[in-house]
């Protein structure tokens, strides 16, 4: 049995330490996947955390190491669905902001960074959902083709194809390297 299989068996028996290792192995991928779906990094981190808590509760139901990534992805997707159905903007009274001191960089740096972020965000949002998922998991979360393929339950060739299509569609990689 491989290391992951052993971790999974130990976690299914109620041992939290191996589950912590599993969470560490999958957390970047989970956050990247949620970000691809929701487009908000803070919300992505929260949703991934909630999904891991729910996965812990139902861990005995997972069949084995080969089915774990797809099973986790389904839980994550369900968590995203819950969040988008009840999404509300949080508001705070303006008078509470009077005494807050800004830790932000100067306005010129902020504007330059905002312009870059806008270009990147637009390029990512212009992709199809499947291309966005592969792109964020590969370029932002830095996962291998094999890890992405296993997580999304697709072939490595499909991952490569989606990444190629995404980079061709955005021309972002070639324009940022010049």
Secondary structure in CASP SS format (residue, H / E / C, confidence):
PFRMAT SS
TARGET T0000
AUTHOR 0000-0000-0000
METHOD secondary structure of the structure
MODEL  1
X C 1.00
X C 1.00
X H 1.00
X H 1.00
X H 1.00
X H 1.00
X H 1.00
X H 1.00
X H 1.00
X H 1.00
X H 1.00
X H 1.00
X C 1.00
X C 1.00
X C 1.00
X H 1.00
X H 1.00
X H 1.00
X H 1.00
X H 1.00
X H 1.00
X H 1.00
X H 1.00
X H 1.00
X H 1.00
X H 1.00
X H 1.00
X H 1.00
X H 1.00
X H 1.00
X H 1.00
X H 1.00
X H 1.00
X H 1.00
X H 1.00
X H 1.00
X H 1.00
X H 1.00
X C 1.00
X C 1.00
X H 1.00
X H 1.00
X H 1.00
X H 1.00
X H 1.00
X H 1.00
X H 1.00
X H 1.00
X H 1.00
X H 1.00
X H 1.00
X H 1.00
X H 1.00
X H 1.00
X H 1.00
X H 1.00
X H 1.00
X C 1.00
X H 1.00
X H 1.00
X H 1.00
X C 1.00
X C 1.00
X C 1.00
X H 1.00
X H 1.00
X H 1.00
X H 1.00
X H 1.00
X H 1.00
X H 1.00
X H 1.00
X H 1.00
X H 1.00
X H 1.00
X H 1.00
X H 1.00
X H 1.00
X H 1.00
X H 1.00
X H 1.00
X H 1.00
X H 1.00
X H 1.00
X H 1.00
X C 1.00
X C 1.00
X C 1.00
X C 1.00
X C 1.00
X C 1.00
X C 1.00
X C 1.00
X H 1.00
X H 1.00
X H 1.00
X H 1.00
X C 1.00
X C 1.00
X C 1.00
X C 1.00
X C 1.00
X C 1.00
X C 1.00
X C 1.00
X C 1.00
X H 1.00
X H 1.00
X H 1.00
X H 1.00
X H 1.00
X H 1.00
X H 1.00
X H 1.00
X H 1.00
X H 1.00
X H 1.00
X H 1.00
X H 1.00
X H 1.00
X H 1.00
X H 1.00
X H 1.00
X H 1.00
X H 1.00
X C 1.00
X C 1.00
X C 1.00
X H 1.00
X H 1.00
X H 1.00
X H 1.00
X H 1.00
X H 1.00
X H 1.00
X H 1.00
X H 1.00
X H 1.00
X H 1.00
X H 1.00
X C 1.00
X C 1.00
X C 1.00
X C 1.00
X H 1.00
X H 1.00
X H 1.00
X H 1.00
X H 1.00
X H 1.00
X H 1.00
X H 1.00
X C 1.00
X C 1.00
X C 1.00
X H 1.00
X H 1.00
X H 1.00
X H 1.00
X H 1.00
X H 1.00
X H 1.00
X H 1.00
X H 1.00
X H 1.00
X H 1.00
X H 1.00
X H 1.00
X H 1.00
X H 1.00
X C 1.00
X H 1.00
X H 1.00
X H 1.00
X H 1.00
X H 1.00
X C 1.00
X C 1.00
END
